[in-house]
Amino acid sequence: MGGVPESHTGWTFLTNHARVLAAIADDPNVRIRDIAAHCRLTERAVQKIIGDLEQDGYLSHTREGRTNTYRIEPGKVLRHPAEAGLPVASLLSLLVEDEDRRKHVDGPLGDEGRAADEAPAQPTSDPHTPRLR
């Protein structure tokens, strides 16, 4: 099993809760181990974050055999007063879109992650609904 993820020093724009939620939005059947590796957190930290998100109603899960399937509540509003009224889906639509773009940066389509005649990705038509696979 992997050890403690590579540490990070300094501040970041996103919280670990946002990173974990974005990883789940990208793949509702993702394993805790994979979330931890992607977010550079310990599995225990991811479990705690998932518990926080479930307790506050942002996330729920169902167990199917050995697999958890997560469901995000897209209409749940962000907690900080500065983002009052902004649904979690708005944040996730940006993060999931960015993740897709970063996956293709060094892909077969070149440095921009797309063919020269292809238009940049547009946000989903409904900004309140995250794109879940």
N, CA, C and O atoms as CSV, one atom per row, in Angstrom:
chain,resi,resn,atom,element,x,y,z
A,1,MET,N,N,0.830,-1.183,0.000
A,1,MET,CA,C,0.000,0.000,0.000
A,1,MET,C,C,0.873,1.244,0.000
A,1,MET,O,O,2.009,1.222,0.475
A,2,GLY,N,N,0.335,2.314,-0.532
A,2,GLY,CA,C,1.086,3.553,-0.599
A,2,GLY,C,C,1.232,4.191,0.764
A,2,GLY,O,O,0.426,3.959,1.665
A,3,GLY,N,N,2.256,4.987,0.902
A,3,GLY,CA,C,2.496,5.681,2.154
A,3,GLY,C,C,1.793,7.011,2.179
A,3,GLY,O,O,0.789,7.219,1.498
A,4,VAL,N,N,2.326,7.897,2.964
A,4,VAL,CA,C,1.771,9.234,3.078
A,4,VAL,C,C,2.040,9.978,1.779
A,4,VAL,O,O,3.166,9.960,1.282
A,5,PRO,N,N,1.028,10.631,1.220
A,5,PRO,CA,C,1.230,11.364,-0.026
A,5,PRO,C,C,2.252,12.485,0.131
A,5,PRO,O,O,2.516,12.965,1.233
A,6,GLU,N,N,2.812,12.882,-0.992
A,6,GLU,CA,C,3.770,13.993,-1.013
A,6,GLU,C,C,3.115,15.222,-0.400
A,6,GLU,O,O,2.004,15.592,-0.779
A,7,SER,N,N,3.795,15.848,0.538
A,7,SER,CA,C,3.201,16.996,1.229
A,7,SER,C,C,3.258,18.244,0.356
A,7,SER,O,O,4.011,18.328,-0.614
A,8,HIS,N,N,2.443,19.192,0.738
A,8,HIS,CA,C,2.383,20.461,0.033
A,8,HIS,C,C,2.571,21.571,1.058
A,8,HIS,O,O,1.983,21.536,2.138
A,9,THR,N,N,3.377,22.535,0.720
A,9,THR,CA,C,3.556,23.663,1.626
A,9,THR,C,C,2.949,24.907,0.997
A,9,THR,O,O,2.888,25.033,-0.226
A,10,GLY,N,N,2.513,25.801,1.826
A,10,GLY,CA,C,1.906,27.029,1.325
A,10,GLY,C,C,0.406,26.891,1.199
A,10,GLY,O,O,-0.162,25.837,1.484
A,11,TRP,N,N,-0.221,27.957,0.773
A,11,TRP,CA,C,-1.667,27.974,0.662
A,11,TRP,C,C,-2.109,27.554,-0.727
A,11,TRP,O,O,-1.321,27.562,-1.673
A,12,THR,N,N,-3.379,27.187,-0.840
A,12,THR,CA,C,-3.973,26.814,-2.125
A,12,THR,C,C,-5.330,27.494,-2.251
A,12,THR,O,O,-5.896,27.949,-1.257
A,13,PHE,N,N,-5.844,27.562,-3.456
A,13,PHE,CA,C,-7.135,28.195,-3.688
A,13,PHE,C,C,-8.302,27.311,-3.272
A,13,PHE,O,O,-9.346,27.826,-2.872
A,14,LEU,N,N,-8.152,26.017,-3.355
A,14,LEU,CA,C,-9.256,25.104,-3.072
A,14,LEU,C,C,-9.024,24.346,-1.775
A,14,LEU,O,O,-7.889,24.033,-1.416
A,15,THR,N,N,-10.110,24.058,-1.083
A,15,THR,CA,C,-10.022,23.246,0.118
A,15,THR,C,C,-9.953,21.771,-0.271
A,15,THR,O,O,-10.271,21.398,-1.400
A,16,ASN,N,N,-9.539,20.955,0.666
A,16,ASN,CA,C,-9.534,19.513,0.424
A,16,ASN,C,C,-10.956,18.993,0.230
A,16,ASN,O,O,-11.169,18.042,-0.521
A,17,HIS,N,N,-11.928,19.608,0.900
A,17,HIS,CA,C,-13.319,19.205,0.713
A,17,HIS,C,C,-13.750,19.427,-0.747
A,17,HIS,O,O,-14.425,18.575,-1.325
A,18,ALA,N,N,-13.368,20.551,-1.339
A,18,ALA,CA,C,-13.714,20.821,-2.729
A,18,ALA,C,C,-13.016,19.830,-3.656
A,18,ALA,O,O,-13.616,19.359,-4.622
A,19,ARG,N,N,-11.768,19.513,-3.375
A,19,ARG,CA,C,-11.036,18.553,-4.213
A,19,ARG,C,C,-11.686,17.174,-4.174
A,19,ARG,O,O,-11.861,16.532,-5.211
A,20,VAL,N,N,-12.042,16.724,-2.976
A,20,VAL,CA,C,-12.671,15.404,-2.832
A,20,VAL,C,C,-14.022,15.394,-3.550
A,20,VAL,O,O,-14.333,14.438,-4.261
A,21,LEU,N,N,-14.811,16.426,-3.375
A,21,LEU,CA,C,-16.114,16.485,-4.029
A,21,LEU,C,C,-15.963,16.503,-5.551
A,21,LEU,O,O,-16.755,15.878,-6.257
A,22,ALA,N,N,-14.964,17.207,-6.058
A,22,ALA,CA,C,-14.724,17.234,-7.508
A,22,ALA,C,C,-14.301,15.858,-8.023
A,22,ALA,O,O,-14.703,15.458,-9.116
A,23,ALA,N,N,-13.498,15.135,-7.251
A,23,ALA,CA,C,-13.094,13.784,-7.659
A,23,ALA,C,C,-14.304,12.866,-7.730
A,23,ALA,O,O,-14.402,12.026,-8.625
A,24,ILE,N,N,-15.219,13.024,-6.793
A,24,ILE,CA,C,-16.442,12.217,-6.800
A,24,ILE,C,C,-17.348,12.636,-7.957
A,24,ILE,O,O,-17.970,11.781,-8.588
A,25,ALA,N,N,-17.431,13.924,-8.244
A,25,ALA,CA,C,-18.235,14.390,-9.379
A,25,ALA,C,C,-17.701,13.822,-10.688
A,25,ALA,O,O,-18.470,13.540,-11.607
A,26,ASP,N,N,-16.389,13.656,-10.773
A,26,ASP,CA,C,-15.766,13.105,-11.975
A,26,ASP,C,C,-16.066,11.617,-12.133
A,26,ASP,O,O,-16.174,11.120,-13.253
A,27,ASP,N,N,-16.202,10.902,-11.007
A,27,ASP,CA,C,-16.476,9.467,-11.044
A,27,ASP,C,C,-17.227,9.071,-9.782
A,27,ASP,O,O,-16.602,8.904,-8.735
A,28,PRO,N,N,-18.553,8.913,-9.845
A,28,PRO,CA,C,-19.336,8.604,-8.650
A,28,PRO,C,C,-19.013,7.250,-8.016
A,28,PRO,O,O,-19.429,6.990,-6.887
A,29,ASN,N,N,-18.283,6.387,-8.718
A,29,ASN,CA,C,-17.908,5.081,-8.182
A,29,ASN,C,C,-16.441,5.015,-7.771
A,29,ASN,O,O,-15.905,3.929,-7.551
A,30,VAL,N,N,-15.799,6.162,-7.670
A,30,VAL,CA,C,-14.375,6.220,-7.370
A,30,VAL,C,C,-14.090,5.624,-5.985
A,30,VAL,O,O,-14.882,5.776,-5.055
A,31,ARG,N,N,-12.958,4.951,-5.871
A,31,ARG,CA,C,-12.547,4.378,-4.589
A,31,ARG,C,C,-11.865,5.444,-3.731
A,31,ARG,O,O,-11.233,6.365,-4.247
A,32,ILE,N,N,-12.005,5.302,-2.429
A,32,ILE,CA,C,-11.356,6.230,-1.498
A,32,ILE,C,C,-9.856,6.262,-1.746
A,32,ILE,O,O,-9.242,7.327,-1.682
A,33,ARG,N,N,-9.275,5.139,-2.021
A,33,ARG,CA,C,-7.839,5.059,-2.298
A,33,ARG,C,C,-7.457,5.929,-3.497
A,33,ARG,O,O,-6.421,6.594,-3.489
A,34,ASP,N,N,-8.303,5.916,-4.521
A,34,ASP,CA,C,-8.014,6.709,-5.721
A,34,ASP,C,C,-8.229,8.206,-5.476
A,34,ASP,O,O,-7.491,9.042,-5.997
A,35,ILE,N,N,-9.242,8.529,-4.683
A,35,ILE,CA,C,-9.442,9.939,-4.319
A,35,ILE,C,C,-8.221,10.442,-3.556
A,35,ILE,O,O,-7.710,11.528,-3.828
A,36,ALA,N,N,-7.761,9.642,-2.603
A,36,ALA,CA,C,-6.607,10.028,-1.786
A,36,ALA,C,C,-5.379,10.273,-2.654
A,36,ALA,O,O,-4.672,11.264,-2.468
A,37,ALA,N,N,-5.124,9.381,-3.593
A,37,ALA,CA,C,-3.959,9.548,-4.467
A,37,ALA,C,C,-4.112,10.792,-5.339
A,37,ALA,O,O,-3.162,11.558,-5.501
A,38,HIS,N,N,-5.288,10.992,-5.891
A,38,HIS,CA,C,-5.530,12.141,-6.776
A,38,HIS,C,C,-5.399,13.468,-6.025
A,38,HIS,O,O,-4.811,14.425,-6.530
A,39,CYS,N,N,-5.952,13.509,-4.819
A,39,CYS,CA,C,-5.967,14.752,-4.032
A,39,CYS,C,C,-4.736,14.911,-3.145
A,39,CYS,O,O,-4.583,15.924,-2.463
A,40,ARG,N,N,-3.859,13.907,-3.157
A,40,ARG,CA,C,-2.658,13.907,-2.314
A,40,ARG,C,C,-2.998,14.034,-0.833
A,40,ARG,O,O,-2.441,14.853,-0.103
A,41,LEU,N,N,-3.938,13.187,-0.428
A,41,LEU,CA,C,-4.377,13.101,0.955
A,41,LEU,C,C,-4.240,11.667,1.423
A,41,LEU,O,O,-4.053,10.762,0.610
A,42,THR,N,N,-4.332,11.453,2.712
A,42,THR,CA,C,-4.361,10.083,3.212
A,42,THR,C,C,-5.780,9.536,3.032
A,42,THR,O,O,-6.737,10.302,2.920
A,43,GLU,N,N,-5.903,8.226,3.004
A,43,GLU,CA,C,-7.230,7.625,2.888
A,43,GLU,C,C,-8.096,8.000,4.086
A,43,GLU,O,O,-9.298,8.221,3.938
A,44,ARG,N,N,-7.497,8.072,5.262
A,44,ARG,CA,C,-8.230,8.453,6.467
A,44,ARG,C,C,-8.770,9.889,6.341
A,44,ARG,O,O,-9.903,10.160,6.739
A,45,ALA,N,N,-7.973,10.797,5.796
A,45,ALA,CA,C,-8.430,12.175,5.602
A,45,ALA,C,C,-9.606,12.218,4.640
A,45,ALA,O,O,-10.558,12.967,4.861
A,46,VAL,N,N,-9.554,11.421,3.571
A,46,VAL,CA,C,-10.656,11.372,2.602
A,46,VAL,C,C,-11.913,10.825,3.267
A,46,VAL,O,O,-13.007,11.345,3.047
A,47,GLN,N,N,-11.763,9.774,4.085
A,47,GLN,CA,C,-12.920,9.225,4.798
A,47,GLN,C,C,-13.565,10.284,5.689
A,47,GLN,O,O,-14.790,10.383,5.748
A,48,LYS,N,N,-12.753,11.067,6.373
A,48,LYS,CA,C,-13.261,12.125,7.256
A,48,LYS,C,C,-13.999,13.191,6.436
A,48,LYS,O,O,-15.081,13.634,6.821
A,49,ILE,N,N,-13.415,13.593,5.319
A,49,ILE,CA,C,-14.032,14.604,4.456
A,49,ILE,C,C,-15.364,14.096,3.907
A,49,ILE,O,O,-16.349,14.835,3.900
A,50,ILE,N,N,-15.406,12.853,3.451
A,50,ILE,CA,C,-16.654,12.275,2.945
A,50,ILE,C,C,-17.698,12.269,4.062
A,50,ILE,O,O,-18.867,12.567,3.818
A,51,GLY,N,N,-17.287,11.934,5.268
A,51,GLY,CA,C,-18.206,11.975,6.409
A,51,GLY,C,C,-18.747,13.372,6.651
A,51,GLY,O,O,-19.939,13.546,6.902
A,52,ASP,N,N,-17.870,14.375,6.576
A,52,ASP,CA,C,-18.303,15.772,6.724
A,52,ASP,C,C,-19.334,16.140,5.660
A,52,ASP,O,O,-20.375,16.724,5.963
A,53,LEU,N,N,-19.031,15.792,4.412
A,53,LEU,CA,C,-19.908,16.140,3.290
A,53,LEU,C,C,-21.253,15.431,3.405
A,53,LEU,O,O,-22.289,16.009,3.077
A,54,GLU,N,N,-21.242,14.186,3.868
A,54,GLU,CA,C,-22.499,13.456,4.053
A,54,GLU,C,C,-23.301,14.045,5.218
A,54,GLU,O,O,-24.517,14.211,5.117
A,55,GLN,N,N,-22.628,14.353,6.304
A,55,GLN,CA,C,-23.301,14.898,7.481
A,55,GLN,C,C,-24.008,16.215,7.159
A,55,GLN,O,O,-25.092,16.479,7.678
A,56,ASP,N,N,-23.406,17.033,6.313
A,56,ASP,CA,C,-23.991,18.327,5.963
A,56,ASP,C,C,-24.894,18.272,4.730
A,56,ASP,O,O,-25.384,19.310,4.283
A,57,GLY,N,N,-25.122,17.081,4.174
A,57,GLY,CA,C,-26.094,16.921,3.100
A,57,GLY,C,C,-25.606,17.199,1.692
A,57,GLY,O,O,-26.415,17.281,0.768
A,58,TYR,N,N,-24.305,17.344,1.506
A,58,TYR,CA,C,-23.761,17.575,0.170
A,58,TYR,C,C,-23.608,16.275,-0.612
A,58,TYR,O,O,-23.547,16.286,-1.841
A,59,LEU,N,N,-23.548,15.165,0.098
A,59,LEU,CA,C,-23.184,13.892,-0.499
A,59,LEU,C,C,-23.934,12.777,0.216
A,59,LEU,O,O,-24.193,12.857,1.417
A,60,SER,N,N,-24.277,11.743,-0.532
A,60,SER,CA,C,-24.807,10.510,0.057
A,60,SER,C,C,-24.203,9.356,-0.738
A,60,SER,O,O,-23.634,9.561,-1.810
A,61,HIS,N,N,-24.330,8.158,-0.211
A,61,HIS,CA,C,-23.804,7.020,-0.956
A,61,HIS,C,C,-24.679,5.795,-0.743
A,61,HIS,O,O,-25.379,5.666,0.261
A,62,THR,N,N,-24.614,4.904,-1.717
A,62,THR,CA,C,-25.239,3.594,-1.600
A,62,THR,C,C,-24.152,2.562,-1.806
A,62,THR,O,O,-23.197,2.774,-2.554
A,63,ARG,N,N,-24.314,1.457,-1.137
A,63,ARG,CA,C,-23.343,0.365,-1.222
A,63,ARG,C,C,-23.874,-0.666,-2.202
A,63,ARG,O,O,-24.998,-1.145,-2.054
A,64,GLU,N,N,-23.074,-1.012,-3.200
A,64,GLU,CA,C,-23.436,-2.033,-4.187
A,64,GLU,C,C,-22.322,-3.066,-4.194
A,64,GLU,O,O,-21.307,-2.889,-4.869
A,65,GLY,N,N,-22.511,-4.144,-3.443
A,65,GLY,CA,C,-21.436,-5.128,-3.295
A,65,GLY,C,C,-20.289,-4.502,-2.523
A,65,GLY,O,O,-20.453,-4.084,-1.377
A,66,ARG,N,N,-19.140,-4.442,-3.152
A,66,ARG,CA,C,-17.966,-3.835,-2.521
A,66,ARG,C,C,-17.731,-2.405,-2.992
A,66,ARG,O,O,-16.717,-1.794,-2.656
A,67,THR,N,N,-18.665,-1.877,-3.766
A,67,THR,CA,C,-18.500,-0.558,-4.364
A,67,THR,C,C,-19.473,0.450,-3.763
A,67,THR,O,O,-20.658,0.161,-3.600
A,68,ASN,N,N,-18.969,1.618,-3.441
A,68,ASN,CA,C,-19.819,2.735,-3.048
A,68,ASN,C,C,-20.132,3.555,-4.294
A,68,ASN,O,O,-19.248,3.837,-5.104
A,69,THR,N,N,-21.387,3.931,-4.437
A,69,THR,CA,C,-21.783,4.855,-5.477
A,69,THR,C,C,-22.250,6.123,-4.773
A,69,THR,O,O,-23.190,6.099,-3.979
A,70,TYR,N,N,-21.579,7.229,-5.077
A,70,TYR,CA,C,-21.856,8.495,-4.414
A,70,TYR,C,C,-22.844,9.315,-5.226
A,70,TYR,O,O,-22.879,9.241,-6.455
A,71,ARG,N,N,-23.644,10.094,-4.516
A,71,ARG,CA,C,-24.574,11.013,-5.160
A,71,ARG,C,C,-24.376,12.385,-4.526
A,71,ARG,O,O,-24.475,12.550,-3.310
A,72,ILE,N,N,-24.097,13.351,-5.371
A,72,ILE,CA,C,-23.915,14.732,-4.928
A,72,ILE,C,C,-25.262,15.438,-5.015
A,72,ILE,O,O,-26.012,15.248,-5.973
A,73,GLU,N,N,-25.560,16.246,-4.017
A,73,GLU,CA,C,-26.773,17.064,-4.028
A,73,GLU,C,C,-26.428,18.387,-4.714
A,73,GLU,O,O,-25.927,19.300,-4.058
A,74,PRO,N,N,-26.684,18.508,-6.018
A,74,PRO,CA,C,-26.220,19.668,-6.785
A,74,PRO,C,C,-26.830,20.997,-6.371
A,74,PRO,O,O,-26.217,22.043,-6.583
A,75,GLY,N,N,-28.022,20.982,-5.783
A,75,GLY,CA,C,-28.667,22.231,-5.407
A,75,GLY,C,C,-28.277,22.760,-4.037
A,75,GLY,O,O,-28.657,23.869,-3.662
A,76,LYS,N,N,-27.522,21.967,-3.291
A,76,LYS,CA,C,-27.092,22.397,-1.955
A,76,LYS,C,C,-26.167,23.602,-2.105
A,76,LYS,O,O,-25.232,23.575,-2.905
A,77,VAL,N,N,-26.427,24.652,-1.339
A,77,VAL,CA,C,-25.640,25.877,-1.486
A,77,VAL,C,C,-24.331,25.790,-0.708
A,77,VAL,O,O,-24.226,25.072,0.287
A,78,LEU,N,N,-23.343,26.532,-1.182
A,78,LEU,CA,C,-22.042,26.571,-0.528
A,78,LEU,C,C,-22.182,27.209,0.850
A,78,LEU,O,O,-23.082,28.016,1.079
A,79,ARG,N,N,-21.294,26.848,1.756
A,79,ARG,CA,C,-21.445,27.204,3.168
A,79,ARG,C,C,-21.030,28.622,3.531
A,79,ARG,O,O,-21.635,29.233,4.412
A,80,HIS,N,N,-20.026,29.147,2.878
A,80,HIS,CA,C,-19.491,30.449,3.291
A,80,HIS,C,C,-20.461,31.570,2.908
A,80,HIS,O,O,-21.026,31.550,1.815
A,81,PRO,N,N,-20.656,32.549,3.801
A,81,PRO,CA,C,-21.577,33.651,3.485
A,81,PRO,C,C,-21.238,34.404,2.196
A,81,PRO,O,O,-22.135,34.937,1.541
A,82,ALA,N,N,-19.975,34.453,1.830
A,82,ALA,CA,C,-19.590,35.158,0.601
A,82,ALA,C,C,-20.134,34.459,-0.646
A,82,ALA,O,O,-20.300,35.092,-1.688
A,83,GLU,N,N,-20.410,33.159,-0.542
A,83,GLU,CA,C,-20.972,32.409,-1.674
A,83,GLU,C,C,-22.435,32.063,-1.444
A,83,GLU,O,O,-22.957,31.136,-2.065
A,84,ALA,N,N,-23.093,32.786,-0.572
A,84,ALA,CA,C,-24.492,32.498,-0.238
A,84,ALA,C,C,-25.339,32.411,-1.503
A,84,ALA,O,O,-25.283,33.289,-2.364
A,85,GLY,N,N,-26.117,31.348,-1.602
A,85,GLY,CA,C,-27.003,31.158,-2.747
A,85,GLY,C,C,-26.359,30.447,-3.919
A,85,GLY,O,O,-27.069,30.017,-4.827
A,86,LEU,N,N,-25.049,30.308,-3.936
A,86,LEU,CA,C,-24.371,29.635,-5.039
A,86,LEU,C,C,-24.410,28.127,-4.801
A,86,LEU,O,O,-23.893,27.655,-3.789
A,87,PRO,N,N,-25.014,27.363,-5.713
A,87,PRO,CA,C,-25.092,25.912,-5.508
A,87,PRO,C,C,-23.746,25.238,-5.755
A,87,PRO,O,O,-22.916,25.716,-6.528
A,88,VAL,N,N,-23.562,24.118,-5.075
A,88,VAL,CA,C,-22.325,23.366,-5.208
A,88,VAL,C,C,-22.096,22.945,-6.664
A,88,VAL,O,O,-20.950,22.793,-7.089
A,89,ALA,N,N,-23.160,22.759,-7.417
A,89,ALA,CA,C,-23.035,22.364,-8.825
A,89,ALA,C,C,-22.264,23.399,-9.643
A,89,ALA,O,O,-21.552,23.037,-10.580
A,90,SER,N,N,-22.395,24.671,-9.302
A,90,SER,CA,C,-21.672,25.713,-10.040
A,90,SER,C,C,-20.169,25.561,-9.860
A,90,SER,O,O,-19.407,25.677,-10.820
A,91,LEU,N,N,-19.750,25.304,-8.641
A,91,LEU,CA,C,-18.329,25.079,-8.373
A,91,LEU,C,C,-17.850,23.816,-9.071
A,91,LEU,O,O,-16.794,23.813,-9.704
A,92,LEU,N,N,-18.621,22.749,-8.958
A,92,LEU,CA,C,-18.202,21.474,-9.541
A,92,LEU,C,C,-18.137,21.524,-11.054
A,92,LEU,O,O,-17.276,20.880,-11.652
A,93,SER,N,N,-19.028,22.275,-11.688
A,93,SER,CA,C,-18.984,22.341,-13.151
A,93,SER,C,C,-17.664,22.932,-13.617
A,93,SER,O,O,-17.132,22.517,-14.647
A,94,LEU,N,N,-17.130,23.888,-12.882
A,94,LEU,CA,C,-15.827,24.467,-13.227
A,94,LEU,C,C,-14.694,23.480,-12.962
A,94,LEU,O,O,-13.794,23.329,-13.789
A,95,LEU,N,N,-14.735,22.817,-11.826
A,95,LEU,CA,C,-13.648,21.913,-11.454
A,95,LEU,C,C,-13.600,20.670,-12.325
A,95,LEU,O,O,-12.518,20.237,-12.722
A,96,VAL,N,N,-14.745,20.094,-12.627
A,96,VAL,CA,C,-14.775,18.890,-13.457
A,96,VAL,C,C,-14.368,19.229,-14.882
A,96,VAL,O,O,-13.642,18.460,-15.513
A,97,GLU,N,N,-14.822,20.366,-15.402
A,97,GLU,CA,C,-14.424,20.799,-16.748
A,97,GLU,C,C,-12.911,21.003,-16.804
A,97,GLU,O,O,-12.259,20.592,-17.764
A,98,ASP,N,N,-12.360,21.638,-15.776
A,98,ASP,CA,C,-10.915,21.866,-15.730
A,98,ASP,C,C,-10.156,20.545,-15.672
A,98,ASP,O,O,-9.122,20.395,-16.322
A,99,GLU,N,N,-10.656,19.596,-14.906
A,99,GLU,CA,C,-10.006,18.284,-14.797
A,99,GLU,C,C,-9.976,17.595,-16.158
A,99,GLU,O,O,-8.954,17.027,-16.541
A,100,ASP,N,N,-11.088,17.642,-16.888
A,100,ASP,CA,C,-11.114,17.051,-18.227
A,100,ASP,C,C,-10.092,17.722,-19.136
A,100,ASP,O,O,-9.400,17.051,-19.901
A,101,ARG,N,N,-10.000,19.030,-19.053
A,101,ARG,CA,C,-9.059,19.781,-19.876
A,101,ARG,C,C,-7.617,19.404,-19.530
A,101,ARG,O,O,-6.791,19.226,-20.425
A,102,ARG,N,N,-7.312,19.281,-18.233
A,102,ARG,CA,C,-5.942,18.957,-17.813
A,102,ARG,C,C,-5.558,17.542,-18.216
A,102,ARG,O,O,-4.384,17.280,-18.478
A,103,LYS,N,N,-6.515,16.626,-18.272
A,103,LYS,CA,C,-6.221,15.256,-18.687
A,103,LYS,C,C,-5.743,15.216,-20.132
A,103,LYS,O,O,-4.992,14.317,-20.510
A,104,HIS,N,N,-6.171,16.188,-20.952
A,104,HIS,CA,C,-5.847,16.177,-22.371
A,104,HIS,C,C,-4.690,17.101,-22.750
A,104,HIS,O,O,-4.334,17.176,-23.925
A,105,VAL,N,N,-4.107,17.795,-21.801
A,105,VAL,CA,C,-3.042,18.759,-22.107
A,105,VAL,C,C,-1.887,18.094,-22.845
A,105,VAL,O,O,-1.401,18.626,-23.842
A,106,ASP,N,N,-1.451,16.952,-22.370
A,106,ASP,CA,C,-0.334,16.262,-23.015
A,106,ASP,C,C,-0.812,15.081,-23.846
A,106,ASP,O,O,-0.028,14.197,-24.192
A,107,GLY,N,N,-2.094,15.070,-24.163
A,107,GLY,CA,C,-2.669,13.968,-24.927
A,107,GLY,C,C,-2.343,14.059,-26.403
A,107,GLY,O,O,-1.521,14.878,-26.815
A,108,PRO,N,N,-2.985,13.218,-27.202
A,108,PRO,CA,C,-2.675,13.123,-28.625
A,108,PRO,C,C,-3.074,14.355,-29.428
A,108,PRO,O,O,-2.712,14.466,-30.599
A,109,LEU,N,N,-3.812,15.280,-28.822
A,109,LEU,CA,C,-4.253,16.436,-29.585
A,109,LEU,C,C,-3.296,17.609,-29.478
A,109,LEU,O,O,-3.552,18.661,-30.062
A,110,GLY,N,N,-2.215,17.459,-28.757
A,110,GLY,CA,C,-1.213,18.522,-28.687
A,110,GLY,C,C,-1.267,19.305,-27.402
A,110,GLY,O,O,-1.959,18.932,-26.455
A,111,ASP,N,N,-0.519,20.410,-27.379
A,111,ASP,CA,C,-0.354,21.197,-26.172
A,111,ASP,C,C,-1.643,21.795,-25.649
A,111,ASP,O,O,-1.793,21.955,-24.438
A,112,GLU,N,N,-2.575,22.128,-26.519
A,112,GLU,CA,C,-3.806,22.747,-26.073
A,112,GLU,C,C,-4.838,21.735,-25.635
A,112,GLU,O,O,-5.868,22.109,-25.074
A,113,GLY,N,N,-4.582,20.441,-25.881
A,113,GLY,CA,C,-5.537,19.429,-25.482
A,113,GLY,C,C,-6.700,19.290,-26.445
A,113,GLY,O,O,-7.673,18.599,-26.141
A,114,ARG,N,N,-6.617,19.940,-27.609
A,114,ARG,CA,C,-7.672,19.814,-28.605
A,114,ARG,C,C,-7.075,20.033,-29.990
A,114,ARG,O,O,-5.986,20.587,-30.140
A,115,ALA,N,N,-7.802,19.594,-30.972
A,115,ALA,CA,C,-7.350,19.784,-32.346
A,115,ALA,C,C,-7.380,21.267,-32.685
A,115,ALA,O,O,-8.113,22.034,-32.060
A,116,ALA,N,N,-6.601,21.666,-33.657
A,116,ALA,CA,C,-6.492,23.076,-34.012
A,116,ALA,C,C,-7.839,23.668,-34.433
A,116,ALA,O,O,-8.105,24.841,-34.171
A,117,ASP,N,N,-8.694,22.865,-35.086
A,117,ASP,CA,C,-9.974,23.391,-35.550
A,117,ASP,C,C,-11.106,23.163,-34.544
A,117,ASP,O,O,-12.254,23.508,-34.823
A,118,GLU,N,N,-10.800,22.595,-33.397
A,118,GLU,CA,C,-11.812,22.315,-32.384
A,118,GLU,C,C,-11.941,23.505,-31.439
A,118,GLU,O,O,-10.939,24.063,-30.992
A,119,ALA,N,N,-13.151,23.880,-31.144
A,119,ALA,CA,C,-13.405,24.999,-30.230
A,119,ALA,C,C,-13.144,24.566,-28.794
A,119,ALA,O,O,-13.275,23.387,-28.467
A,120,PRO,N,N,-12.779,25.508,-27.939
A,120,PRO,CA,C,-12.597,25.177,-26.535
A,120,PRO,C,C,-13.893,24.649,-25.929
A,120,PRO,O,O,-14.986,24.970,-26.396
A,121,ALA,N,N,-13.758,23.842,-24.891
A,121,ALA,CA,C,-14.929,23.287,-24.223
A,121,ALA,C,C,-15.761,24.407,-23.622
A,121,ALA,O,O,-15.224,25.367,-23.068
A,122,GLN,N,N,-17.068,24.279,-23.735
A,122,GLN,CA,C,-17.977,25.257,-23.168
A,122,GLN,C,C,-18.570,24.687,-21.886
A,122,GLN,O,O,-18.692,23.469,-21.753
A,123,PRO,N,N,-18.934,25.536,-20.953
A,123,PRO,CA,C,-19.575,25.046,-19.737
A,123,PRO,C,C,-20.874,24.340,-20.075
A,123,PRO,O,O,-21.454,24.572,-21.135
A,124,THR,N,N,-21.335,23.475,-19.173
A,124,THR,CA,C,-22.598,22.794,-19.400
A,124,THR,C,C,-23.707,23.824,-19.543
A,124,THR,O,O,-23.599,24.931,-19.016
A,125,SER,N,N,-24.765,23.469,-20.249
A,125,SER,CA,C,-25.838,24.414,-20.493
A,125,SER,C,C,-26.549,24.797,-19.201
A,125,SER,O,O,-27.033,25.922,-19.082
A,126,ASP,N,N,-26.621,23.895,-18.239
A,126,ASP,CA,C,-27.232,24.209,-16.951
A,126,ASP,C,C,-26.123,24.304,-15.919
A,126,ASP,O,O,-25.581,23.275,-15.515
A,127,PRO,N,N,-25.763,25.517,-15.473
A,127,PRO,CA,C,-24.637,25.665,-14.547
A,127,PRO,C,C,-24.927,25.084,-13.172
A,127,PRO,O,O,-24.023,25.013,-12.340
A,128,HIS,N,N,-26.149,24.670,-12.912
A,128,HIS,CA,C,-26.491,24.123,-11.600
A,128,HIS,C,C,-26.392,22.604,-11.547
A,128,HIS,O,O,-26.632,22.002,-10.501
A,129,THR,N,N,-26.043,21.987,-12.657
A,129,THR,CA,C,-25.957,20.537,-12.694
A,129,THR,C,C,-24.542,20.114,-13.073
A,129,THR,O,O,-24.095,20.368,-14.191
A,130,PRO,N,N,-23.828,19.462,-12.135
A,130,PRO,CA,C,-22.492,18.996,-12.493
A,130,PRO,C,C,-22.587,17.829,-13.469
A,130,PRO,O,O,-23.548,17.060,-13.443
A,131,ARG,N,N,-21.605,17.709,-14.308
A,131,ARG,CA,C,-21.565,16.608,-15.248
A,131,ARG,C,C,-21.027,15.398,-14.505
A,131,ARG,O,O,-19.856,15.361,-14.129
A,132,LEU,N,N,-21.876,14.422,-14.298
A,132,LEU,CA,C,-21.468,13.207,-13.600
A,132,LEU,C,C,-21.421,12.075,-14.594
A,132,LEU,O,O,-22.273,11.959,-15.474
A,133,ARG,N,N,-20.420,11.250,-14.440
A,133,ARG,CA,C,-20.338,10.098,-15.344
A,133,ARG,C,C,-21.017,8.914,-14.733
A,133,ARG,O,O,-21.056,7.843,-15.339
